[in-house]
Amino acid sequence: LRLRDGCSKGSRVGPLRGAACRLVICAMAARKEALFALLQNRTTGHRQAWQAAAQLLGNNLLHSRQELLSALRASGRRGAWDCALALLERLRMVNAGPDDACYAAAVRACGEGRRLGIAIRLLRDADSPRAGNASFGAAIAACAAQGEWELSLALLTEMHSAALRPDVPAYSSAMSACHRAVKPRWALRLMQQLKEDRLQPDIIAHGAAISACEVGRKWPIGLWLLESMQTAGMAPNVVIYSSAMSACGKGHSWRNVLHLLLEMQNRCISPNIVSYSTVISSLSKGSHWERAFNIWCELRERRLRLNRVSYGTVLGACAEGSRWEHALNLLAEAWCDEGSCPDVRCYTAALSACERARSWQHAAALLEDMRARRLRPDIICASIAQRAQRAARRSEQHGRRSRAGAGGRLRTAVREPVGGCTGVEQSEEESPWAPLDSSGPGR
């Protein structure tokens, strides 16, 4: 910058001035490339992206519309919504002005930055040209990220009113919003409307519709959608199968879950940790804890990366089978595994296993372990702890009564031969408590 100031003031020597200008141009180009690389790097945080965009704008390093649009898209991927707004304002100073792609990038940036209100205001800005499919699609995707299903449906209706034809990604985003808001009927209606608009649903749309079938026991519709995908020539991936398995598992249809797992393996699709966790959970809910534990052993053999959720599901299976020994071993194993530190839910499942097996001492030990690890018990753990304390008191009282009863019987047995009222004939020689006769020991 000092070289540029020196060139602007003017140097009397022509060759020196030309060399200084060339140095300025090279330095500014290198700085521009470095800032662009920082802005487009996926590991760049929001603050660093904002600083890079501010330097690009402050040093007047962005000149063409394409450079501004590239910086705007990069800011959107980093969630730097304030940088995106500043770049959009600079684009308005360009002769051509921002178009649908520019506004879509700005709306996407606001969506990534969780500024949905600003995104909607940008979409309905009076100074902007008529928003197109890209802008509406970015706004609907922002609504889906925050579960605003009513607003996403309103934007779809607004697109129809503006003589715009929603595309498949817009429908997929709206179905995802309905799924996040637990509105499966609306998601399935959108799938039907997509087909009525003579659009071919892709794998993302099918995945969103199948995921919506997890609620309300609509797993038969999920299986039908999976079959329709295969009929249309689309190959389901592991995410689609996991969604269908989750829908069947929540509908308590463990047989269909096992069938889908076998179908995945027959199609040479490797199940992931989510698939196996769904199978284990559905089998444990169906009172088939032995099969669930066999699936867990298969999961261990495949050496997949275990997490807290997977340990929680197999601990739930142990609770269903009252296998407190397995539960305690799994808890110890989870603490030794990196990234799988058990939470309160895992301890709740282990406590349930101990409660069902009436192993109150181990339940009390688990509660002490929770306190030592600074885990706060929830309501279920507290209720199990109360029952464990009551059971321990009853056991102690029963032990006292047993000891007292044994002592009473012993005293009764001591006194009965003395009174001679036992009803059993016993000679005085055989009885150690026989009284001595007056004739003495020489009897």
Beta strands, then each sheet from edge to edge (+ up, - down):
end
